[in-house]
Amino acid sequence: VTLDWVAELSIQILNVCKQSGDSTLMGPTLHWAHRFVITQSEKGNWPRELNLKTGQVLDERPTVHPARFLNALGEFLNSFEFESAVRRAFPDGIG
């Protein structure tokens, strides 16, 4: 699965939760957020594509789109839990 797609889908789910006031859809997004934190490289990026079952990297090209999702989730939850991952991806702040 491409991590950009997962991040974008998670952002869309957050938007639905905001609009509806129903946070029951948050389960998968929270799972992905924690997986993103675990799989982030020391450089602050992620591989573009992973095999979900094995964790094997299928496309090593770097992406930082998951940090945009982590930032949006942190704002939604009013939490700083993902701030260090976002800062690692965007040391100068998300523009």
N, C-alpha and C positions, 0 to 999 in steps of 0.2 A: 504494500500500500504506500502511496506517496504521502509523506508527512505534511506537505502543503495542503493536500486535499483534506486530510484529517483536521488540520488547524482551521481551515476555512469552514468546514462543516461544523466544527465546535463553536466558532464565532457565530454562525447562523443560529445554532441551538441557543446560545446565550441571548441573542436578539429576540428569539421567540419567547424565552423565559421572561425577559424584561417587559415585552409587550403584553404578555398574558398574565404575568404575575404568578405563573405556575412553575415552580422549580423542580417538578418531578422528573423533568428531562435531563437534569444536571448529572445524573450518575455516570453516563459515559464520558461526559466532558471532564469530570473530576478524575476519572481513571486515566484519560489521555494526558491530562495536565501532569499527573504524577509520573507517567511514563516519559513524557517529554523532559522533565527535570532529570530523570535517571539517565536518559540517552544523550543529553547534551554534551558536546565535546568541550574540552578545556578552552578551545578557541571561541566558544560561545555559539557554535552552529550545530546543525543536525545533518545527518545524511538525508538525501532527498527521498530515498525509498528503502523500506525494510520489509522482510518477510515476518509477518506477525507471529507465526508459530515458532520460528526458530530464532528470531532476532537478528538473522543474518542481513547484513547491509547489501542491498541489491543495486543501489545507485549512490555512489560516494560523493556526487556533487553536493556542495554545501547549500543549506537553506537556513534562513532565520525566521521564516514565517511563523513557526510555532511560538516564537517570543511575542508576536503580536497577539496571538490567542491568550498566552499566559498573562499578558498585560491587561487584556480585556476582562479575563476571569478575575484577576486580582481586584480590578475596579468594581466589578459586579459584586464580589463577595466582601468588598471593603477590607481587603486583606493584603498583607505584605509578604505572604508565603512564597510567591513566585518572583519577587522583586530581584533577587540576586541572579536568577536565570535570565530575566529580561535585561538586566544591566550587562551581563556577560555577552549577550547577543548585540546589544546596542549601548556601548559604553558612553556615547555622547547623547543618549536619550532617543526615544522613538520620534522621528520627525514627521 
